[in-house]
Amino acid sequence: LKLKESALESLVRQKVLLQEAARYDLSASDDEVMEEITKMSVFHKDGKFDVLTYKKLLEANHLSPGGFEKSKRDELAQRRWADFFRARIHVSDQEILDEFKTKQNKRNLKYVLLTSNLGKQNTQVQSEGIQKYLEDPAHLAQVKAKFEEGKSSVFKGQTFESVKNSIAQSALLGDKLSQLFKANDQLADQVVGLMNADAKSDAQINALLKAQNVQVKKTGLVAFDSDVIPEVGVAKEVIKDALVEPSPIDAAQGGKAKKYLMGDRVLIALMVDSQKPDLTQLDSQRAQIAQQVFSRKIRSMYQMWESSLVQRAKVDLNPAVAGSTE
């Protein structure tokens, strides 16, 4: 179903864009399409476009001349749209400066990441544990309540006897994972107390976390121009603390290691190094930065424009082609 919807959305976008191309007089004429095709060396023979070669190659690839020419017409229209937007995009000196500062404003974070996978090998629930759990009247009542809650959905058509063990197993596993998360949180507090910019603290932390097979890591000097920390993932709060002035986690400014709760993970981070933008390097990178900003702006502008067009478009689907989307 999702594949069908995705294909339909793609067709709608393509149709709307071609209609707009015609409205802005950006559509390619028959002569322009053929001129484009005759330039393609794959259809040449003795250095010139050859009609017979053209038809044979299309046939070999299960394509008709009409279908291929339509695809080239669409390609030309899309190319002209790109040119249309390029002519309307401007990159200012301030945008170049801001981009340069963002890219060159780097931080090196020392960190420890404790995940829910740590110790999961000890969260297996044995059958004897399940039976013991069910012997407790309070636990049995909880399992029955869970069954009643789901007997019209997840347990539909099943008896209590057939599912009680799996319900109890899930409850036991949840308890064990809860204990694991609590243990990780307590471990994180110990790491916070030990972590500082000195490399000696790394050895102490590594010894503390030896059983968990976790060690202190560093990001290296990286520009946090997104919400993602390499090898950690999305960490908005950490990056915000790293970039703010003064930073609460910058050891050079008297900052301390800090614990961040990230779902079922705990991150302890401390900034141990930073690199400020060197404005003397701006001119040597100006052209490259301008192109990066330009490309990002044109993508953003095009996507917003395309989305706006599709949202405003009135689409009448042909059931014979689209089929049912239910």
Helices and strands as residue ranges (DSSP letters): H 2-23, H 30-38, G 41-43, E 44-45, E 48-49, H 51-60, H 65-86, H 93-104, E 106-114, G 120-122, H 127-135, H 137-150, H 160-194, H 199-208, G 210-212, E 217-218, E 222-223, E 228-229, E 233-234, H 236-243, G 251-253, E 258-262, E 265-275, G 279-281, H 282-312, H 319-322
